[in-house]
Amino acid sequence: MDLSFSDEQHAFREEVREFIQTAMPPELKRKAEAGATFGQDETMAWHKILYAKGWVAPNWPKELGGTGWDVGQRFIWQEETVQAGCPELSPFGLTMVGPLIIQYGTDEQKQRFLPPILSGEEVWCQGYSEPNAGSDLANLSLRAEKDGDDYVLNGQKTWTTYAQYADWIFVLCRTSGEGKKQEGISFLLADVKNTPGITVKPFLTTGGTDAFSETWFQDARVPQANRVGPENGGWAMAKALLGHERTTIGGVAESGKWLAKVKKIAREVPVGDAT
């Protein structure tokens, strides 16, 4: 099997390199060259540059705003953005809940949620882990009880990555206590910024990381129309979302970049009487 790149793929790589060089603002480029960490505003600025180009969602269908790239083009894109040190876009909308809505959402949900995910107008976070539900996620206890056209949510999520920046959160919540733990879970979409009763409390880890928050729900009303998939079918939704997530976070390009750096150090740094 010939795994070498075709002439068309080499041409595409050059197109990507030229775009990154010309489109990345000078301040972002300086930080990329220094290997510095990008702030939320800088990451979203890059998101909107890619959106304007039509390159923000390489894994989405073209008819829904994706690029239409094949797997080779997507790999080249990932490799070049990593090599250039581009800001890494938030995965929660583009590579997690967006593809899930494409796969299982209603037409109304697709029309409502997909465009602002693409444009960066709405930022998402993930509400899975709880104080007593981490690796045993099915042990979650965030309650969602029906009341009219809504669910009323009460409980807590923790380790909610970048919830302090999010407009929306997708949550797994318990809608039934019958059967196995996995059978009573539903998948809901909640408006963090505009829903009374949702409170986000950022915290620092012992290592000083500021990426995480506790997210509290106190009589927070979420429309039943914001449920993705069937009631009590959230475990299947979570597994499907995991499939989208895991296929995009393999880090092949990142591993290749760091392996090349390690090889360079091994060649150039003297050890004893040898190099």
Residue frames relative to the residue before (quaternion, step in Angstrom):
aa qw qx qy qz dx dy dz
M 1.0000 0.0000 0.0000 0.0000 0.00 0.00 0.00
D 0.3083 -0.7526 0.5579 0.1652 3.56 -0.84 1.03
L 0.1024 -0.8236 0.5575 0.0186 3.56 -0.50 1.23
S 0.4234 0.6999 -0.4760 0.3230 3.59 1.21 0.25
F 0.5454 -0.6276 0.4469 0.3301 3.56 -1.19 0.59
S 0.4626 -0.6749 0.5090 0.2674 3.55 -1.13 0.75
D 0.6716 -0.4647 0.3687 0.4439 3.58 -1.27 0.16
E 0.6405 0.5270 -0.3257 0.4537 3.58 1.01 -0.79
Q 0.6650 0.4950 -0.3039 0.4695 3.58 1.01 -0.76
H 0.6108 0.5228 -0.3484 0.4819 3.59 1.07 -0.66
A 0.6485 0.5099 -0.3164 0.4683 3.58 0.99 -0.83
F 0.6352 0.5189 -0.3263 0.4700 3.57 1.02 -0.76
R 0.6226 0.5382 -0.3414 0.4540 3.60 0.98 -0.78
E 0.6565 0.5000 -0.3111 0.4715 3.58 0.94 -0.83
E 0.6239 0.5325 -0.3380 0.4615 3.56 1.04 -0.75
V 0.6526 0.5117 -0.3094 0.4653 3.58 0.96 -0.87
R 0.6583 0.5156 -0.3126 0.4506 3.59 0.88 -0.93
E 0.6666 0.5032 -0.3061 0.4569 3.55 0.91 -0.91
F 0.6368 0.5276 -0.3288 0.4561 3.57 1.00 -0.83
I 0.6664 0.5020 -0.3156 0.4520 3.60 0.81 -0.93
Q 0.6712 0.5131 -0.3029 0.4410 3.57 0.91 -0.90
T 0.7436 0.4077 -0.2259 0.4793 3.57 0.96 -0.82
A 0.7273 0.4665 -0.2474 0.4384 3.60 1.05 -0.73
M 0.6364 0.5403 -0.3579 0.4183 3.60 1.04 -0.61
P 0.4591 -0.6933 0.4790 0.2814 3.62 -0.72 1.02
P 0.6549 -0.5607 0.3346 0.3804 3.62 -1.07 0.69
E 0.6673 0.5015 -0.3222 0.4466 3.60 0.90 -0.83
L 0.6447 0.4966 -0.3212 0.4843 3.58 1.01 -0.76
K 0.6402 0.5314 -0.3269 0.4482 3.55 1.02 -0.79
R 0.6368 0.5203 -0.3302 0.4634 3.59 1.00 -0.78
K 0.6698 0.4834 -0.3018 0.4760 3.57 0.95 -0.83
A 0.6261 0.5365 -0.3372 0.4543 3.58 1.01 -0.76
E 0.6763 0.4912 -0.2931 0.4641 3.58 0.92 -0.90
A 0.6978 0.4500 -0.2666 0.4895 3.58 1.13 -0.62
G 0.4294 -0.7087 0.4561 0.3246 3.58 1.27 -0.18
A 0.3512 0.7617 -0.4748 0.2664 3.57 1.20 0.53
T 0.5402 -0.6112 0.4756 0.3293 3.55 -1.32 0.32
F 0.3398 -0.7456 0.5412 0.1890 3.56 -0.96 0.88
G 0.4186 -0.6873 0.5372 0.2526 3.54 -1.12 0.73
Q 0.7043 -0.4649 0.3266 0.4257 3.55 -1.31 0.26
D 0.6529 0.5148 -0.3245 0.4510 3.60 0.91 -0.84
E 0.6626 0.5023 -0.3059 0.4638 3.59 0.99 -0.80
T 0.6361 0.5208 -0.3249 0.4675 3.56 1.01 -0.79
M 0.6850 0.4734 -0.2896 0.4720 3.58 0.93 -0.86
A 0.5855 0.5565 -0.3728 0.4565 3.60 1.12 -0.55
W 0.6605 0.4856 -0.2969 0.4896 3.58 1.00 -0.85
H 0.5837 0.5732 -0.3570 0.4508 3.58 1.06 -0.76
K 0.7231 0.4518 -0.2597 0.4533 3.58 0.79 -1.01
I 0.5789 0.5472 -0.3732 0.4755 3.59 1.18 -0.48
L 0.6764 0.4778 -0.2894 0.4801 3.58 0.93 -0.88
Y 0.6156 0.5408 -0.3479 0.4556 3.58 1.05 -0.70
A 0.6569 0.5125 -0.3114 0.4571 3.58 0.92 -0.89
K 0.6701 0.4828 -0.2835 0.4873 3.58 1.14 -0.68
G 0.4494 -0.6795 0.4595 0.3539 3.59 1.17 -0.55
W 0.6025 0.5864 -0.3308 0.4286 3.57 1.30 0.32
V 0.4224 0.7502 -0.4434 0.2492 3.60 1.16 0.25
A 0.7921 0.2445 -0.1164 0.5470 3.62 1.13 -0.54
P 0.1273 -0.8460 0.5133 0.0680 3.62 0.37 1.19
N 0.7350 0.4390 -0.2394 0.4579 3.61 1.09 -0.61
W 0.5638 0.5951 -0.3932 0.4164 3.59 1.25 0.04
P 0.5787 -0.5575 0.4489 0.3909 3.60 -1.18 0.44
K 0.5853 -0.6132 0.4011 0.3471 3.55 -1.02 0.76
E 0.6632 0.5257 -0.3166 0.4285 3.57 0.98 -0.80
L 0.7171 0.3865 -0.2527 0.5221 3.59 1.25 -0.23
G 0.7286 -0.4442 0.2300 0.4679 3.56 1.20 0.45
G 0.5075 0.6462 -0.4252 0.3796 3.58 1.26 0.09
T 0.6590 -0.5550 0.3640 0.3538 3.54 -1.33 0.02
G 0.3616 -0.7254 0.5073 0.2929 3.57 1.09 -0.65
W 0.3986 0.7305 -0.4720 0.2911 3.59 1.24 0.25
D 0.4244 -0.6546 0.5527 0.2930 3.53 -1.25 0.51
V 0.7338 -0.4429 0.2727 0.4370 3.58 -1.27 0.16
G 0.6215 0.5432 -0.3440 0.4477 3.60 1.08 -0.66
Q 0.6615 0.4948 -0.3027 0.4754 3.57 0.94 -0.84
R 0.6454 0.5144 -0.3286 0.4592 3.58 0.98 -0.79
F 0.6410 0.5115 -0.3290 0.4683 3.58 1.02 -0.73
I 0.6443 0.5126 -0.3202 0.4686 3.59 0.94 -0.86
W 0.6308 0.5344 -0.3282 0.4570 3.59 0.95 -0.85
Q 0.6734 0.4884 -0.2987 0.4677 3.56 0.84 -0.96
E 0.6592 0.5220 -0.3112 0.4429 3.58 0.90 -0.92
E 0.7052 0.4669 -0.2744 0.4576 3.58 0.86 -0.92
T 0.6526 0.4962 -0.3361 0.4636 3.62 0.94 -0.71
V 0.6401 0.5066 -0.3289 0.4748 3.58 1.04 -0.70
Q 0.6620 0.5053 -0.3131 0.4566 3.58 0.88 -0.88
A 0.6983 0.4570 -0.2673 0.4818 3.58 1.05 -0.72
G 0.4382 -0.7175 0.4468 0.3059 3.60 1.25 -0.19
C 0.2414 0.8028 -0.5162 0.1753 3.60 1.12 0.55
P 0.5971 -0.5398 0.4311 0.4077 3.60 -1.15 0.44
E 0.3627 -0.7181 0.5531 0.2163 3.55 -1.01 0.84
L 0.3839 -0.7560 0.4846 0.2152 3.55 -0.57 1.16
S 0.5935 -0.5594 0.4380 0.3782 3.55 -1.18 0.58
P 0.3580 -0.7734 0.4838 0.1990 3.61 -0.77 0.98
F 0.5487 0.6926 -0.3903 0.2589 3.58 1.12 -0.60
G 0.7222 0.3812 -0.2466 0.5218 3.59 1.05 -0.66
L 0.7544 0.4510 -0.2305 0.4174 3.54 0.65 -1.16
T 0.8265 0.2405 -0.1097 0.4970 3.59 0.85 -0.87
M 0.7042 0.4156 -0.2792 0.5034 3.61 1.23 -0.07
V 0.8353 0.2161 -0.1416 0.4852 3.58 0.03 -1.24
G 0.5776 0.5883 -0.3870 0.4130 3.62 1.07 -0.57
P 0.7031 0.4405 -0.2795 0.4832 3.62 0.73 -0.96
L 0.6142 0.5356 -0.3588 0.4551 3.60 1.10 -0.61
I 0.6465 0.4992 -0.3197 0.4803 3.59 0.98 -0.81
I 0.6073 0.5422 -0.3471 0.4656 3.58 1.04 -0.74
Q 0.7191 0.4657 -0.2417 0.4557 3.57 0.94 -0.94
Y 0.8489 0.1676 -0.0287 0.5005 3.60 0.81 -1.00
G 0.5470 0.6544 -0.3958 0.3404 3.59 1.19 -0.29
T 0.5474 -0.5771 0.4875 0.3601 3.53 -1.32 0.35
D 0.6623 -0.4769 0.3729 0.4414 3.57 -1.25 0.21
E 0.6402 0.5268 -0.3252 0.4548 3.58 1.01 -0.81
Q 0.6512 0.5037 -0.3150 0.4723 3.60 0.98 -0.79
K 0.6345 0.5191 -0.3359 0.4638 3.60 0.97 -0.75
Q 0.6801 0.4890 -0.2938 0.4605 3.57 0.90 -0.90
R 0.6911 0.4888 -0.2810 0.4521 3.57 1.00 -0.81
F 0.8277 0.3331 -0.1349 0.4310 3.58 0.70 -1.07
L 0.6494 0.5666 -0.3516 0.3657 3.62 0.90 -0.74
P 0.6608 0.5191 -0.3497 0.4141 3.68 0.77 -0.82
P 0.7253 0.4140 -0.2905 0.4670 3.68 0.77 -0.82
I 0.5474 0.5526 -0.4210 0.4667 3.61 1.19 -0.24
L 0.6629 0.5116 -0.3013 0.4561 3.57 0.90 -0.93
S 0.7383 0.4461 -0.2417 0.4445 3.58 0.78 -1.03
G 0.4470 -0.6826 0.4605 0.3495 3.58 1.19 -0.50
E 0.4010 0.7186 -0.4792 0.3054 3.58 1.23 0.21
E 0.7808 0.1765 -0.1002 0.5909 3.58 1.14 -0.64
V 0.2075 -0.7834 0.5821 0.0661 3.53 -0.81 1.14
W 0.2459 -0.8035 0.5349 0.0884 3.55 -0.97 0.92
C 0.0782 -0.7431 0.6562 0.1051 3.51 -1.39 0.31
Q 0.4643 -0.6927 0.5006 0.2323 3.54 -1.34 0.33
G 0.1312 -0.7998 0.5835 0.0513 3.58 -0.80 1.03
Y 0.1853 0.7905 -0.5545 0.1825 3.57 0.13 1.30
S 0.7766 0.3953 -0.2183 0.4394 3.57 0.36 -1.28
E 0.0861 -0.7549 0.6488 0.0427 3.52 -1.26 0.70
P 0.7100 -0.4546 0.2998 0.4465 3.61 -1.19 0.27
N 0.7898 0.2323 -0.1299 0.5527 3.60 1.08 -0.68
A 0.6975 0.3729 -0.2652 0.5515 3.58 1.21 0.49
G 0.1600 0.7729 -0.5903 0.1689 3.54 -0.01 1.34
S 0.7987 0.1590 -0.0626 0.5769 3.56 0.02 -1.29
D 0.6915 0.3575 -0.2489 0.5763 3.58 1.21 -0.52
L 0.0914 -0.8673 0.4874 0.0436 3.54 0.62 1.19
A 0.6212 0.5660 -0.3498 0.4139 3.59 1.05 -0.66
N 0.5798 0.5850 -0.3706 0.4292 3.59 1.27 -0.14
L 0.3631 0.7674 -0.4719 0.2377 3.60 1.28 0.05
S 0.2122 -0.8116 0.5392 0.0740 3.55 -1.13 0.72
L 0.3688 0.7071 -0.5212 0.3041 3.64 1.17 0.14
R 0.2496 -0.8082 0.5231 0.1045 3.56 -0.51 1.23
A 0.0453 -0.7550 0.6534 0.0301 3.53 -1.19 0.73
E 0.0180 -0.8232 0.5652 -0.0518 3.56 -0.33 1.29
K 0.4852 -0.6860 0.4659 0.2773 3.55 -0.91 0.92
D 0.1139 0.7470 -0.6502 0.0788 3.51 -1.13 0.83
G 0.8042 -0.0828 0.0102 0.5885 3.57 -0.19 1.27
D 0.7918 -0.2564 0.2208 0.5086 3.56 -0.82 -1.04
D 0.6612 0.5142 -0.2843 0.4665 3.56 1.31 0.01
Y 0.3087 -0.6154 0.6579 0.3053 3.44 -1.53 -0.08
V 0.2316 -0.7394 0.6127 0.1556 3.56 -1.09 0.72
L 0.1850 -0.8265 0.5296 0.0466 3.55 -0.53 1.26
N 0.0494 0.7708 -0.6333 0.0484 3.53 -1.06 0.89
G 0.5553 0.5825 -0.4507 0.3863 3.53 -0.83 1.05
Q 0.4479 -0.6931 0.5175 0.2262 3.53 -1.30 -0.27
K 0.1334 -0.7180 0.6728 0.1185 3.49 -1.30 0.60
T 0.1049 -0.7919 0.5972 0.0727 3.59 -1.14 0.52
W 0.7655 0.2853 -0.2773 0.5056 3.56 -1.32 0.37
T 0.2856 0.7629 -0.5247 0.2470 3.59 1.04 0.80
T 0.3024 -0.8107 0.4751 0.1600 3.53 -0.09 1.33
Y 0.8687 -0.0407 -0.0305 0.4927 3.55 -0.86 1.15
A 0.2143 0.7859 -0.5470 0.1926 3.59 1.02 0.72
Q 0.6004 0.5887 -0.3666 0.3983 3.59 1.12 -0.60
Y 0.7051 0.4158 -0.2620 0.5112 3.60 1.24 -0.31
A 0.5875 0.6554 -0.3400 0.3313 3.58 1.24 -0.41
D 0.3524 -0.6929 0.5908 0.2162 3.50 -1.28 0.61
W 0.7932 0.1350 -0.0302 0.5930 3.56 1.11 -0.78
I 0.1468 -0.7627 0.6241 0.0853 3.52 -1.28 0.52
F 0.2059 -0.7282 0.6291 0.1775 3.59 -1.05 0.69
V 0.0973 -0.8303 0.5483 -0.0235 3.53 -0.76 1.13
L 0.2905 -0.6626 0.6522 0.2261 3.47 -1.35 0.48
C 0.0443 0.8091 -0.5812 0.0748 3.56 -0.77 1.01
R 0.4891 -0.6730 0.4769 0.2837 3.54 -1.22 0.51
T 0.0903 -0.8059 0.5851 0.0021 3.53 -0.68 1.20
S 0.7851 0.1236 -0.1047 0.5978 3.60 1.27 -0.04
G 0.2886 -0.7532 0.5659 0.1705 3.54 -1.14 0.68
E 0.5341 0.6399 -0.3956 0.3857 3.57 1.28 0.13
G 0.7942 0.3015 -0.2246 0.4774 3.56 -1.19 0.55
K 0.7519 -0.3248 0.2807 0.5004 3.54 -1.25 -0.44
K 0.6652 -0.5277 0.3445 0.4004 3.56 -1.17 0.58
Q 0.6704 0.5243 -0.3034 0.4285 3.57 0.97 -0.87
E 0.6571 0.5604 -0.3043 0.4020 3.59 1.17 -0.57
G 0.7236 0.4424 -0.2535 0.4652 3.61 1.17 -0.30
I 0.5266 0.6421 -0.3874 0.4003 3.59 1.21 0.49
S 0.0978 -0.7831 0.6121 0.0507 3.56 -1.07 0.81
F 0.3879 -0.7156 0.5493 0.1890 3.54 -1.28 0.58
L 0.0044 0.8319 -0.5509 0.0665 3.58 -0.46 1.25
L 0.2970 -0.7139 0.6095 0.1752 3.53 -1.30 0.55
A 0.0297 -0.8299 0.5555 -0.0414 3.59 -0.60 1.14
D 0.4244 -0.6897 0.5428 0.2228 3.52 -1.10 0.90
V 0.3094 -0.7925 0.4984 0.1667 3.58 -0.27 1.28
K 0.7361 0.4773 -0.2429 0.4141 3.55 0.82 -1.02
N 0.8152 0.2987 -0.1088 0.4841 3.58 1.03 -0.77
T 0.5808 0.5683 -0.3869 0.4359 3.59 1.21 0.28
P 0.3643 -0.7159 0.5443 0.2418 3.63 -0.54 1.07
G 0.7501 0.3822 -0.2865 0.4574 3.54 -0.97 0.88
I 0.6443 0.4429 -0.3391 0.5231 3.61 1.25 -0.06
T 0.0039 -0.8045 0.5912 -0.0578 3.57 -0.68 1.13
V 0.1766 -0.7800 0.5965 0.0687 3.56 -0.86 1.05
K 0.0489 -0.8037 0.5926 -0.0208 3.56 -0.78 1.09
P 0.2431 -0.7879 0.5487 0.1384 3.62 -0.19 1.24
F 0.0318 -0.7866 0.6160 0.0289 3.56 -1.20 0.54
L 0.4268 -0.6744 0.5429 0.2613 3.53 -1.30 0.47
T 0.4022 -0.6653 0.5639 0.2788 3.55 -1.10 0.70
T 0.6749 -0.4743 0.3552 0.4399 3.60 -1.26 0.14
G 0.6782 0.4693 -0.2897 0.4856 3.57 1.20 -0.43
G 0.5864 -0.6215 0.3514 0.3827 3.58 1.28 0.13
T 0.4269 0.6989 -0.4720 0.3263 3.59 1.23 0.23
D 0.2031 -0.8139 0.5380 0.0833 3.57 -0.82 1.02
A 0.3974 0.7679 -0.4313 0.2577 3.58 1.20 0.45
F 0.7412 0.4648 -0.2095 0.4366 3.58 1.15 -0.50
S 0.1070 -0.7762 0.6194 0.0494 3.51 -1.33 0.49
E 0.3529 -0.6113 0.6393 0.3052 3.45 -1.45 0.16
T 0.1217 -0.7861 0.6033 0.0575 3.58 -1.01 0.80
W 0.1442 -0.8209 0.5523 0.0184 3.52 -0.57 1.25
F 0.1451 -0.7628 0.6270 0.0624 3.53 -1.16 0.80
Q 0.0610 0.7912 -0.6028 0.0831 3.56 -0.65 1.15
D 0.8029 -0.2040 0.0675 0.5560 3.56 -0.19 1.35
A 0.2753 0.7716 -0.5186 0.2448 3.57 1.01 0.86
R 0.2562 -0.7973 0.5348 0.1126 3.56 -0.67 1.13
V 0.0333 -0.7818 0.6215 -0.0359 3.55 -0.83 1.13
P 0.4705 -0.6905 0.4571 0.3049 3.63 -0.67 0.98
Q 0.5276 -0.6176 0.4789 0.3329 3.56 -1.08 0.74
A 0.5707 0.5982 -0.3717 0.4223 3.59 1.20 -0.48
N 0.6583 0.5013 -0.3030 0.4728 3.60 1.26 -0.32
R 0.4732 0.6291 -0.4701 0.3992 3.58 1.19 0.40
V 0.2203 -0.7537 0.6056 0.1289 3.57 -0.93 0.96
G 0.7933 0.1754 -0.1705 0.5575 3.55 -0.67 1.10
P 0.6952 -0.4902 0.3244 0.4136 3.58 -1.28 0.07
E 0.5933 -0.5287 0.4528 0.4043 3.54 -1.25 0.37
N 0.8144 0.1543 -0.1948 0.5244 3.53 -0.97 1.02
G 0.5992 0.5512 -0.3678 0.4494 3.58 1.26 0.34
G 0.3350 0.7970 -0.4557 0.2118 3.56 1.25 0.31
W 0.5863 0.5829 -0.3835 0.4116 3.59 1.09 -0.58
A 0.6415 0.5025 -0.3158 0.4860 3.58 1.04 -0.76
M 0.6232 0.5262 -0.3393 0.4686 3.60 1.05 -0.73
A 0.6528 0.5213 -0.3154 0.4502 3.58 0.96 -0.88
K 0.6588 0.4975 -0.3126 0.4698 3.59 0.98 -0.78
A 0.6385 0.5133 -0.3292 0.4695 3.57 1.03 -0.74
L 0.6370 0.5190 -0.3188 0.4725 3.58 0.99 -0.84
L 0.6267 0.5439 -0.3321 0.4484 3.57 1.01 -0.82
G 0.6201 0.5436 -0.3418 0.4507 3.57 1.06 -0.70
H 0.6506 0.4919 -0.3154 0.4851 3.59 1.00 -0.79
E 0.6615 0.5254 -0.3087 0.4372 3.56 0.94 -0.92
R 0.7227 0.4784 -0.2664 0.4218 3.57 0.72 -1.07
T 0.6566 0.5065 -0.3254 0.4544 3.59 1.11 -0.55
T 0.7297 0.4110 -0.2459 0.4881 3.60 1.21 -0.20
I 0.7253 0.4265 -0.2589 0.4743 3.62 1.20 -0.14
G 0.2663 0.8007 -0.4990 0.1974 3.57 1.19 0.50
G 0.2807 -0.8138 0.4727 0.1886 3.56 1.19 -0.52
V 0.2084 0.8039 -0.5323 0.1645 3.59 1.08 0.66
A 0.6765 0.4841 -0.2990 0.4675 3.57 0.90 -0.92
E 0.6419 0.5221 -0.3249 0.4580 3.58 0.98 -0.81
S 0.6513 0.5137 -0.3127 0.4628 3.58 0.96 -0.88
G 0.6487 0.5212 -0.3152 0.4563 3.55 1.01 -0.82
K 0.6362 0.5294 -0.3269 0.4562 3.57 1.01 -0.80
W 0.7108 0.4507 -0.2685 0.4685 3.58 0.85 -0.96
L 0.6100 0.5381 -0.3559 0.4601 3.60 1.08 -0.63
A 0.6411 0.5123 -0.3231 0.4713 3.57 1.01 -0.78
K 0.6411 0.5207 -0.3230 0.4620 3.58 1.05 -0.76
V 0.6429 0.5151 -0.3189 0.4687 3.58 0.98 -0.84
K 0.6456 0.5159 -0.3199 0.4634 3.60 0.96 -0.82
K 0.6364 0.5276 -0.3227 0.4610 3.58 1.03 -0.81
I 0.6481 0.5074 -0.3128 0.4740 3.57 0.96 -0.86
A 0.6538 0.5263 -0.3106 0.4461 3.57 0.96 -0.90
R 0.6694 0.4964 -0.2976 0.4656 3.59 1.06 -0.73
E 0.8035 0.3839 -0.1482 0.4303 3.54 0.90 -0.98
V 0.6787 0.4864 -0.3055 0.4576 3.61 1.10 -0.50
P 0.3923 -0.7376 0.4938 0.2416 3.63 -0.61 1.08
V 0.0642 -0.7577 0.6489 0.0260 3.53 -1.12 0.79
G 0.8104 -0.0471 -0.0119 0.5839 3.58 -0.32 1.23
D 0.7789 -0.2806 0.2389 0.5074 3.56 -0.82 -1.04
A 0.6857 0.4520 -0.2842 0.4947 3.57 1.25 -0.02
T 0.3434 -0.6980 0.5731 0.2575 3.56 -1.34 -0.07
